Amino acid sequence: MKLSIIAAHDPNMVIGKDGELPWHYSEDLKFFKRTTMGYPILMGRVVFEELNEKPLPGRENVVLSRSKIYNHVKTFSNIDGALHYLKDQEKVFVIGGGNIYKQTIDLADELIITQIKNEYDGDTYLVDYRDDIGTIWYEIWREDHPEFTFVKYERISKE
Ligand SMILES: NC(=O)c1ccc[n+]([C@@H]2O[C@H](COP(=O)([O-])OP(=O)(O)OC[C@H]3O[C@@H](n4cnc5c(N)ncnc54)[C@H](OP(=O)(O)O)[C@@H]3O)[C@@H](O)[C@H]2O)c1
């Protein structure tokens, strides 16, 4: 199974504020949708609440929580359990939030990143992978847009 982190961050690695995205870029949401469609998505409880506990369609939604068990989506109280459940999938997307990114980045095979050009106030951050470009991550693709750049990185080696 290939584990892929998909995230959008600003120049200071901000990814969230008050349990929500600090920005709204419809092209980024479309990119997220077409990239993840058909694949399982793994998320923290806070992100699932941000979705009003409605699973994103066309993708198996898997939620991590130690405090809640949902009847309508698979819920795991630890990451190992979730990854074991997903192990036979071709690809799984970790869709956040900050807490879950932090716990999975060392396991990830790929980062699919939206680098937002404006700065935003925030309270949630993505682990700063940028110092590891060239040693752990290498860039395989980028597409520049006026307000953001999509970049894909693959792991060079599991160190
Ligand atoms: N820019 C982006 O790409 C992006 C993407 C996603 C989210 N976000 C933003 O990130 C913020 C949310 O991130 P967050 O860090 O606050 O929350 P989160 O990562 O979505 O969820 C954290 C929760 O997940 C559960 N959890 C964490 N580790 C676990 C483990 N090992 N096993 C079982 N459950 C575990 C816990 O739930 P319980 O408390 O229920 O135990 C924990 O409180 C929001 O502002 C959101 O908008 C941004």
The ligand as a Gaussian input file, in Angstrom:
#p B3LYP/6-31G(d) Opt

LIG

0 1
 N       -4.674000      22.647000       4.929000
 C       -4.896000      21.354000       4.898000
 O       -4.479000      20.655000       3.976000
 C       -5.665000      20.718000       5.999000
 C       -6.068000      19.384000       5.880000
 C       -6.778000      18.828000       6.934000
 C       -7.064000      19.584000       8.044000
 N       -6.659000      20.859000       8.125000
 C       -6.925000      21.659000       9.323000
 O       -6.314000      21.040000      10.436000
 C       -7.094000      21.346000      11.604000
 C       -7.436000      20.051000      12.314000
 O       -6.246000      19.395000      12.704000
 P       -6.023000      18.887000      14.202000
 O       -4.586000      18.541000      14.347000
 O       -6.623000      19.880000      15.122000
 O       -6.986000      17.619000      14.295000
 P       -7.035000      16.209000      13.522000
 O       -5.651000      15.768000      13.208000
 O       -8.026000      16.288000      12.416000
 O       -7.721000      15.295000      14.634000
 C       -7.102000      15.102000      15.886000
 C       -7.888000      14.038000      16.599000
 O       -7.669000      12.777000      15.981000
 C       -7.685000      11.767000      16.959000
 N       -6.375000      11.120000      16.970000
 C       -5.158000      11.684000      16.822000
 N       -4.194000      10.761000      16.855000
 C       -4.828000       9.575000      17.037000
 C       -4.366000       8.247000      17.138000
 N       -3.060000       7.935000      17.050000
 N       -5.272000       7.279000      17.316000
 C       -6.601000       7.575000      17.391000
 N       -7.094000       8.814000      17.290000
 C       -6.203000       9.809000      17.108000
 C       -7.995000      12.431000      18.274000
 O       -9.428000      12.421000      18.377000
 P      -10.172000      12.280000      19.809000
 O       -9.934000      13.593000      20.481000
 O      -11.602000      12.030000      19.426000
 O       -9.535000      11.124000      20.496000
 C       -7.493000      13.841000      18.045000
 O       -8.116000      14.785000      18.892000
 C       -8.329000      22.097000      11.120000
 O       -8.129000      23.490000      11.270000
 C       -8.386000      21.736000       9.655000
 O       -9.041000      22.711000       8.868000
 C       -5.971000      21.441000       7.117000

